[in-house]
Amino acid sequence: MTSPSTTLSLVDTDPAELSVDAIVIGVHSQTGGGDGAGPARLADTLLLATGAEAVAVAFDGRLTETLALLGATGAPGEVTKLATLGTVTAPLVAAVGLGPEPTGAAPAPEALRRAAGAAVRALAGAERVALTLPVPDDEDAPAALRALAEGALLGGYRFAGYKTKPQPTRREPVGSVALYVPDAADQRARAEIARAEVVARSVRLTRDWVNTAPNELRPPSFADAVAAAGREAGLTVEVLDEAALADGGYGGILAVGQGSDAPPRLVKLSYTPAGADPAKRVALVGKGITFDSGGLSIKPAQGMWEMKSDMAGAAAVGATMLAVAALKPGVAVDGYLAMAENMPSGSAYRPGDVITMFNGKRVEVLNTDAEGRMVLADAMARACADGCDYLLETSTLTGGQVIALGKRVAGVMGTPELCDRVRDAGDAVGEPAWPMPLPEDVRKGMDSDVADISQVNAGMDRAGHMLQGGVFLREFVAEDVPWAHIDIAGPSYHTGEATGYWTKGGTGVPVRTLLELIDDIAAND
């Protein structure tokens, strides 16, 4: 199922003369306005952002006054619409808030990304929209332009859905967005747009996979979809079915999947550029639990429907690999997607089972709802066996991540230096992450009387649950491999109203972080 997409272009025509349905300008909030006794005082509370000059001239200096009367405050993401009545070619001006004017600098890229997303979403139903939001004319210009492009393409996302009747009030996403720049032929600007289109396409695909109903995306069909997309992109594809998993000793993936009549899969996607340094190979690992009932340790019914998103890590890894194939970084990358459906049945794995994993370690199962670490452990051990110099794993692993860090900040655990790089990459693209510890007392509590390690720390119950997941996964990483586990239980799925370039449902986190890290490794290591 493919959701409708927005196209992107660059223009350098005078914004006041653009033949579009709406033109988007930015406004900043500022102190002033006294008691708001009249329009002139109201106008003092708004400041037009760079890029709005041509439109302001067409309104003979009355633009901020009129926007203030309409209730505009400049608050981040706020969109105020104004009919132009022929003052400019476009019939509508949409002013999007950028917050207070930055001191001595252009707005941060994330502020621009969110503003572009909010504006394009608010203009759903328009065929063509132009953005004239501020882009600096210095070394920060590429980051600003990339942010605007990504925000516009992602803010207009809407899942195709399953409704059988036309929805009269449903407005289709904006058909095309034109970004105003002084020189539309500038090759650097065109390169940023081309990259943003690739990245946004991968984020949108991640969202589509996450939003798909779980009866339509079970492990075999998910594997088929990823494999087909990988082959079309020119990647090398390997798919292990249940027989191959048994032959290869993938005990964790098989155990989790054995309660379902839809058998598990492990998909490997590989990209090796011509002339790549063999000492620089990145492994990406993603958790692909297409539905998580908790197994015999069954979850509460309330909210269980959101467990269709428990494959968001694998979706992000698969989509990232497609972007890698298109962007062609100078480093080899392998993606491992561990897929299973965690269901209760007479054949389901049980608390008390002892499972032999891919690397030979034996795990005592205490909670079948801690299934993600079981499939990931096999995939991570396989990645290390294949050979990698960096291992980046992402998963909706624990509710503890949400308790500790909320719905927007991912938790990251692993090798400290690589965790810091994950945090820096996330900050650069607007996907924040925060390094967390791997305490030895947590590991000690996972000692098992009958196996090499227990799956959870029974003495801690759910205390430090995010840390327990990281400590367990560390056991399956080769000693000399830098690694990072990115827990996206909160950031991968947005349950509230749309905000910025996030729409309800799957978010596509952390595709952009992974791509930023791959670029960083290719350029600097």
C-alpha positions in Angstrom: 0.0 0.0 0.0 1.6 3.3 -1.1 0.5 6.6 0.3 0.1 9.7 -2.0 3.3 11.7 -2.1 4.2 15.4 -2.6 6.7 16.5 -5.3 9.4 19.1 -4.8 11.0 21.8 -6.9 13.2 24.9 -6.7 12.1 28.3 -8.0 13.7 31.7 -8.1 10.7 33.7 -9.5 9.6 36.7 -7.4 7.4 35.1 -4.7 4.7 37.7 -5.2 4.4 36.6 -8.8 4.4 32.8 -8.4 1.4 31.0 -9.9 0.6 28.8 -6.9 -2.4 28.1 -4.8 -0.7 29.4 -1.6 2.5 31.0 -0.6 4.0 30.3 2.8 5.9 32.9 4.7 7.5 32.8 8.2 6.7 35.1 11.1 8.5 35.5 14.4 7.0 36.4 17.8 8.4 39.4 19.5 7.8 41.4 22.7 5.8 44.6 22.3 2.3 45.6 21.5 1.5 47.1 24.9 -2.0 46.3 25.9 -3.1 45.5 22.3 -5.3 48.6 22.2 -5.2 48.9 18.4 -3.9 47.3 15.2 -0.6 49.2 15.3 0.2 47.8 18.7 -0.8 44.3 17.6 1.5 44.5 14.6 4.4 45.1 17.0 4.0 41.5 18.3 4.9 40.0 15.0 8.1 40.2 12.9 8.2 38.9 9.3 10.9 36.4 8.7 13.5 36.7 5.9 11.9 35.6 2.6 8.6 37.4 3.2 9.8 40.8 1.8 8.2 40.6 -1.6 4.8 39.6 -0.2 5.0 42.3 2.5 5.6 45.0 -0.2 2.5 43.9 -2.1 0.5 44.4 1.1 1.7 48.0 1.4 3.1 47.4 4.9 -0.2 46.1 6.3 0.7 42.4 6.4 1.8 42.0 10.0 -1.1 44.2 11.1 -3.6 42.0 9.3 -2.0 38.7 10.5 -2.1 39.9 14.1 -5.8 40.8 13.8 -6.4 37.3 12.6 -4.8 35.9 15.7 -1.2 35.1 14.6 1.3 35.1 17.4 4.4 33.6 15.7 4.3 30.6 18.0 6.2 27.6 16.5 4.1 25.7 14.1 1.1 28.0 14.2 -0.4 28.6 10.7 -2.5 31.6 9.9 -4.2 31.9 6.5 -5.0 35.2 4.7 -6.8 35.7 1.4 -4.7 38.0 -0.7 -7.5 39.5 -2.8 -5.2 40.0 -5.8 -2.4 41.7 -3.9 -0.1 38.9 -5.1 -0.6 36.2 -7.7 -1.3 33.5 -5.2 -4.9 33.6 -3.8 -3.7 32.7 -0.3 -0.9 33.5 2.1 -0.1 31.2 4.9 2.0 32.6 7.7 3.7 29.9 9.8 5.2 30.7 13.2 8.9 30.3 13.8 9.0 31.4 17.4 11.2 34.3 18.6 13.6 35.8 16.2 17.0 34.0 16.6 19.8 36.2 17.8 22.4 36.8 15.1 21.5 33.6 13.2 18.8 32.1 11.0 16.3 29.7 12.6 17.6 26.3 13.6 17.1 23.6 10.9 14.7 21.7 13.1 12.5 24.9 13.5 12.4 25.2 9.8 11.7 21.5 9.3 8.7 21.7 11.7 7.4 24.9 10.2 7.5 23.6 6.7 5.7 20.4 7.8 3.0 22.3 9.7 2.4 24.7 6.8 2.2 22.0 4.1 -0.1 19.9 6.2 -2.4 22.9 6.9 -2.7 23.5 3.2 -3.9 20.0 2.3 -6.2 20.2 -0.7 -4.0 22.7 -2.6 -2.4 21.5 -5.8 0.8 23.7 -5.7 2.3 25.6 -2.8 5.4 27.8 -2.5 7.6 28.1 0.6 9.5 31.4 1.1 11.0 30.6 4.5 14.4 31.9 5.5 17.5 30.2 4.1 20.8 31.8 5.1 23.3 32.7 2.5 26.3 31.2 4.3 27.7 27.8 5.1 24.4 27.0 7.0 22.4 27.2 3.8 22.5 23.5 2.9 21.3 22.4 6.3 18.4 24.9 6.2 17.4 23.9 2.7 17.5 20.2 3.5 15.4 20.8 6.6 12.8 22.8 4.6 12.6 20.1 1.9 12.3 17.2 4.4 9.7 19.1 6.4 7.6 19.8 3.4 7.7 16.2 2.1 7.0 14.6 5.5 4.5 17.1 6.8 2.2 16.3 3.8 2.3 12.5 4.5 -1.0 10.7 4.9 -1.4 6.9 5.2 -3.5 5.6 2.4 -5.7 3.6 4.8 -8.5 1.2 4.3 -11.7 3.2 4.1 -14.2 1.8 1.6 -16.2 5.0 1.1 -15.1 8.4 -0.1 -14.5 10.9 2.7 -16.0 14.2 1.5 -14.2 16.3 4.2 -10.8 14.6 3.6 -8.4 16.8 1.7 -5.6 15.3 -0.3 -2.0 16.2 0.5 -0.4 19.1 -1.4 0.5 17.9 -4.9 3.7 19.9 -5.3 5.9 22.2 -3.2 8.2 24.9 -4.7 11.0 26.1 -2.5 12.0 29.7 -3.2 15.8 30.2 -3.5 17.7 33.1 -5.1 19.2 30.8 -7.7 17.2 27.7 -8.7 20.0 26.4 -10.9 22.5 26.3 -8.0 24.0 22.8 -8.0 24.5 22.7 -4.3 20.8 23.5 -3.7 19.7 21.0 -6.3 21.8 18.3 -4.6 20.2 19.0 -1.3 16.7 18.7 -2.8 17.7 15.4 -4.5 19.0 14.0 -1.2 15.9 15.2 0.7 13.6 13.4 -1.8 15.5 10.1 -1.3 15.5 10.5 2.5 11.8 11.5 2.7 10.8 8.6 0.5 12.5 6.2 2.9 10.9 7.8 5.9 7.5 7.7 4.3 8.0 4.0 3.4 8.9 3.3 7.0 5.7 5.1 8.1 3.7 3.1 5.6 5.0 -0.2 6.8 4.5 0.7 10.5 0.9 1.9 9.8 -0.1 -1.2 7.8 -2.6 -3.4 9.6 -0.9 -6.4 11.3 -3.0 -9.0 9.5 -1.6 -7.6 6.2 2.1 -7.4 7.3 3.0 -10.7 8.9 6.6 -11.9 8.8 6.5 -13.7 5.5 4.8 -10.9 3.7 7.0 -8.3 5.4 10.1 -10.2 4.3 8.7 -10.5 0.7 8.0 -6.7 0.6 11.5 -5.8 1.9 13.3 -8.3 -0.3 11.4 -7.1 -3.4 12.2 -3.4 -2.7 15.9 -4.3 -2.0 16.3 -6.2 -5.2 14.7 -3.4 -7.2 17.1 -0.9 -5.5 20.1 -3.1 -6.5 20.9 -4.5 -3.1 22.1 -8.0 -2.4 19.3 -9.8 -0.7 19.2 -12.9 1.5 16.0 -14.2 3.1 16.1 -17.0 5.7 12.9 -18.9 6.2 12.0 -21.0 9.2 13.9 -24.0 7.8 17.0 -22.0 7.1 16.8 -20.4 10.6 16.6 -23.8 12.2 19.6 -25.0 10.2 21.6 -21.9 11.1 20.9 -22.1 14.8 18.8 -19.0 15.2 17.1 -20.1 18.4 15.9 -16.7 19.6 14.1 -15.8 16.4 12.6 -19.3 16.1 11.5 -19.3 19.8 9.6 -16.0 19.5 8.0 -17.0 16.2 6.9 -20.5 17.1 3.6 -19.5 18.6 2.3 -18.1 15.3 1.2 -19.8 12.2 3.0 -17.1 10.2 6.7 -18.3 10.5 9.6 -16.0 11.3 12.1 -14.6 8.8 15.6 -13.0 8.8 16.3 -10.7 5.9 19.7 -9.4 5.1 20.2 -6.5 2.7 23.8 -5.6 1.6 25.4 -2.6 -0.1 29.0 -2.6 -1.1 30.2 0.4 -3.2 32.9 0.1 -5.7 36.2 0.7 -4.1 34.8 0.6 -0.6 37.4 0.3 2.2 37.0 -3.3 3.5 37.9 -2.1 7.0 34.7 0.1 7.1 31.6 -2.0 7.2 28.5 -0.8 9.0 25.8 -3.2 10.2 22.3 -2.1 10.9 20.0 -4.4 12.9 16.2 -3.9 13.3 13.5 -5.5 15.4 10.6 -6.7 13.3 7.9 -8.0 15.6 5.0 -7.6 13.2 2.6 -7.9 16.2 3.4 -8.3 19.8 0.7 -9.8 22.0 3.2 -10.6 24.7 2.9 -14.3 24.0 2.0 -16.4 27.0 3.0 -13.4 29.2 0.2 -11.6 27.5 -0.2 -7.8 27.4 -3.2 -5.9 28.7 -5.9 -5.5 26.0 -5.9 -1.7 26.4 -3.7 -0.2 23.7 -2.5 -3.6 22.4 -3.6 -2.5 18.9 -0.5 -0.2 18.8 1.7 -3.3 18.9 1.4 -3.4 15.1 4.2 -0.8 15.4 6.6 -3.2 17.1 8.4 -3.7 13.8 9.3 -0.1 13.5 13.0 -0.8 14.0 13.1 -3.3 11.1 11.0 -1.0 8.9 13.5 1.8 9.6 16.5 -0.4 8.8 14.9 -1.7 5.6 14.0 1.8 4.4 17.5 3.1 5.4 19.1 0.4 3.2 17.0 1.6 0.2 18.2 5.1 0.8 21.8 3.9 1.1 21.4 2.2 -2.3 20.3 5.5 -3.8 22.7 7.9 -2.0 25.7 5.5 -2.5 27.9 6.5 0.5 31.5 5.4 0.5 31.2 2.7 3.1 29.7 -0.8 3.0 26.5 -1.3 4.8 24.5 -4.5 5.7 21.0 -4.4 7.1 19.6 -7.3 9.2 15.8 -7.4 9.8 14.7 -10.0 12.4 11.0 -10.7 11.9 8.5 -12.7 14.0 5.0 -12.5 15.3 4.8 -13.0 19.1 1.5 -14.9 19.7 0.1 -17.2 22.5 -0.7 -20.7 21.4 -0.1 -24.3 22.2 3.2 -24.1 20.4 4.4 -20.7 21.9 7.6 -20.5 23.8 7.2 -20.5 27.6 8.6 -18.8 30.7 11.2 -21.3 31.9 12.3 -22.4 28.5 16.1 -22.4 27.8 17.0 -21.2 24.3 20.3 -21.8 22.5 21.1 -18.6 20.5 23.0 -18.1 17.3 26.3 -17.5 19.1 25.8 -20.6 21.3 24.8 -18.8 24.5 21.9 -20.3 26.4 19.2 -18.0 27.6 16.6 -18.7 30.3 13.3 -17.2 29.3 11.4 -15.5 32.2 9.0 -13.3 30.3 7.8 -14.0 26.8 6.9 -10.3 26.4 10.6 -9.5 26.4 10.8 -11.1 22.9 12.5 -8.3 21.0 15.9 -8.9 22.6 15.6 -12.5 21.7 15.3 -11.9 17.9 17.8 -9.0 18.0 20.4 -11.1 19.8 20.5 -13.6 17.0 20.6 -10.9 14.3 23.4 -9.0 16.1 25.4 -12.1 16.6 25.0 -12.9 12.9 26.1 -9.4 12.0 29.3 -9.8 14.1 29.9 -13.2 12.6 29.7 -11.8 9.1 32.2 -9.1 10.1 31.4 -5.4 10.9 33.2 -2.4 12.2 30.2 -0.6 13.6 26.9 -2.1 14.7 23.8 0.1 15.0 20.7 -1.6 16.3 17.3 0.0 16.6 14.1 -1.3 18.1 10.9 -0.5 20.0 12.4 -2.5 22.8 11.0 -1.3 26.1 8.3 0.7 27.7 11.0 1.8 30.1 12.3 4.1 27.3 9.1 6.0 27.3 9.0 6.3 31.1 12.6 7.6 31.3 12.8 9.8 28.2 9.3 10.4 26.9 7.9 10.1 23.4 10.4 12.1 21.4 13.8 11.2 22.8 15.3 7.8 22.1 17.5 6.0 24.6 20.9 4.9 23.3 23.2 2.4 25.0 26.5 0.7 24.0 30.0 1.8 23.3 30.2 5.4 24.8 32.0 7.0 21.8 29.5 5.6 19.3 26.6 6.5 21.6 27.8 10.1 21.6 27.9 10.0 17.8 24.3 8.7 17.7 23.3 11.6 20.0 25.1 14.2 17.8 23.6 12.7 14.6 20.1 12.8 16.1 20.6 16.4 17.2 21.7 17.3 13.6 18.5 15.8 12.0 15.9 16.5 14.7 15.7 13.0 16.1 17.1 13.5 19.7 18.6 10.6 21.6 20.2 10.4 25.0 23.0 8.0 26.1 22.0 5.7 29.0 24.3 3.5 31.2 24.7 -0.3 31.3 25.1 -0.9 35.0 26.9 -4.0 36.2 24.4 -4.6 39.0 21.7 -4.9 36.3 23.8 -7.6 34.6 24.5 -9.4 37.8 20.8 -9.8 38.5 20.5 -11.5 35.1 22.7 -14.4 36.2 20.7 -17.6 35.7 20.8 -20.8 37.8 20.4 -23.0 34.8 21.6 -21.0 31.7 24.3 -18.5 30.7 22.0 -15.5 31.2 18.4 -14.8 32.1 16.4 -12.8 29.6 15.4 -10.2 32.2 16.4 -9.2 35.7 13.7 -10.8 37.8 14.8 -9.0 41.0 14.3 -5.6 39.4 11.0 -6.5 37.8 10.4 -3.5 35.4 12.7 -1.1 37.2 15.5 0.0 34.8 13.8 -2.1 32.1 15.4 -0.1 29.3 18.8 -0.7 30.8 18.0 -4.5 31.2 17.4 -4.6 27.4 20.7 -3.0 26.6 22.7 -5.1 29.1 21.2 -8.3 27.6 22.0 -7.2 24.0 25.6 -6.5 24.9 26.1 -10.2 25.5 25.7 -10.8 21.7 28.1 -8.2 20.4 31.7 -9.2 19.5 34.1 -7.8 22.0 36.0 -5.5 19.6 32.9 -4.1 17.7 31.7 -0.6 18.6 27.9 -0.8 18.9 24.9 1.2 19.8 21.4 0.1 20.7 18.7 2.8 19.9 15.5 2.3 21.8 12.7 4.0 19.9 9.7 2.7 21.8 8.3 6.2 22.1 9.6 8.2 19.1 8.7 5.6 16.5 5.0 6.0 16.9 3.0 9.2 17.4 -0.4 8.7 19.1 -1.4 12.4 19.4 -2.5 15.0 16.9 -0.2 15.9 14.1 2.6 18.3 14.9 5.3 19.7 12.8 6.3 17.1 10.2 5.0 14.3 12.4 1.6 12.9 11.5 -0.4 10.4 13.6 1.0 6.9 13.5 4.5 5.8 12.4 7.1 8.6 12.4 10.0 7.0 10.5 12.4 7.5 13.4 15.4 6.8 13.2 16.0 6.6 9.5 17.5 10.1 9.2 19.8 9.5 12.2 21.1 6.3 10.7 21.8 8.0 7.3 23.5 10.8 9.1 25.7 8.3 11.0 26.6 6.4 7.8 27.6 9.7 6.1 29.7 10.6 9.1 31.5 7.2 9.2 32.1 7.3 5.4 33.5 10.8 5.6 35.5 10.7 8.8 36.6 7.2 9.8 
